[in-house]
């Protein structure tokens, strides 16, 4: 939902890279449950690994190796 102060170019993601206690099995399980609730098949195996990678890629900026 946008508010009058939101700009169409304002971005909240990606977040800075680093350890984030919010990103864990509870978050992944909630995303899986949302997918299932909307009629999508439950991801498992390599599908689940791809889901985790996609979610991490959306949420966090890539780390820059020095």
Secondary structure, DSSP 4 states (H G I P E B T S, - for coil): ---TT--TT----SBPSS--TTSSHHHHHHHHHHHHHTTPPPP-THHHHHHHHHHHHHHBPPP---
